[in-house]
Amino acid sequence: MDNLNLKNKHIILGITGGIAAYKSAVLARLFVKAGAEVQVIMTPNAREFIAPVTMSALTGKPVVTQFFSANSGEWHSHVDLGLWADAMVIAPATACTLAKMATGVADNMLVTSYLSAKCPVFVAPAMDLDMMAHPSTARNLATLAADGVHIIEPATGELASHLTGRGRMEEPARIAAVLDEFFAAQSADSASLAGKKVLISAGPTVERIDPVRYISNFSTGKMGYAIAAEAARRGAEVVLVSGPCSLPTPAGVRRVDVESAREMLAAVEQDFASADIAIMAAAVADYAPAEYVDHKIKRERDDIDSIALVKNPDIARTVGQMKRPGQLLVGFALETDHGPENAVNKLRSKKLDMIVLNSLSDPGAGFGTDTNKVSIFFADTSRPAVRFELKDKTAVAADILDTIATL
Ligand code: CTP
């Protein structure tokens, strides 16, 4: 196996304290042979199982275990390592490290680097069969999977305890192949939206009452920003029309800041005609004060017992009417009840091609969270709805764009 897609990749190889650590040497060797640069981070216990000098000789880099180097006083930055890496692989991953990763117990260099890593993370669990079968391990693995960690399932076979069961770390050649396939798919998608223009609305809108007060909603923009980042990564020209949000602009994205629904409509209309795909992820306030009062409304005023409201324009519906053949329009529906029914009604009435439903009643879905759980419905009634598991919003963004690609 040549593992051609590993060439020039930066890989953090995390090693934890388990018998299978001896196989990490073979894994490091396979990565290096395929042309990857490998930085090993060991937990303190891992050093009992394999000598750091073996790993540094194989990788040509000093092994990192401590926050500080005792000899030189040098500070190892987990943040820099996390940014340097294209992928992080923890093999073997013990029950203890999996638990620390799942709960954020950053008491060593490896877990700290994991928490700072911006790259995809893979774990290859290795432990005795009873530990593997314990509900606590299953729970931690499910949490990590929901956080977007790729789990390289352990094999069934003879274990260090001489018992036979599930818990053997996957063979190094297979782990290297998983990484190779992952990078191959990544480079295929990095061009999948090349030449396409994607217009995205995100965040809340803010409707001013007076200079200090407004009507808005709890949207933080995370879902829309994740889609913008993913579309840019796939090579699209991305315009992100954003209501007030405190998120950084994703790399390669042109961001247009707006405040009210009317401003958002104007900005979306500007770019809609030239867009191939429009994804309306904003939580647009449905109503705005009928009148803006240009000075602070005082408490003493006794003539105010209500604020007159007017309906805001429906941005998705407006562009749905402008849609030309070949353009795709995708909307969101955030519902508290009767989700599927309401989503399908919105899909039809706004002339959307596809709608993404997230339900506020699902734990971990909705406003402000880093995760979401969505179902997707199609205008093409011959296509059944697709339901996804609870995932990190980045993974949800990838699912949404993969689904759009099938339209
Ligand atoms: N939308 C929009 N402009 C609005 C309201 C909604 O573009 N004024 C878009 C949203 O970005 C989303 C979809 O329409 O893609 C559905 O939004 P949602 O707030 O769930 O639905 P509403 O149409 O506002 O209906 P309701 O508030 O009654 O549920």
Residues whose N, C-alpha, C, O or C-beta is under 5 A from the ligand:
A	BS01	CTP	M280 A281 A282 A283 V284 A285 D286 N312 P313 D314 I315 A316 V330 G331 F332 A333 L334
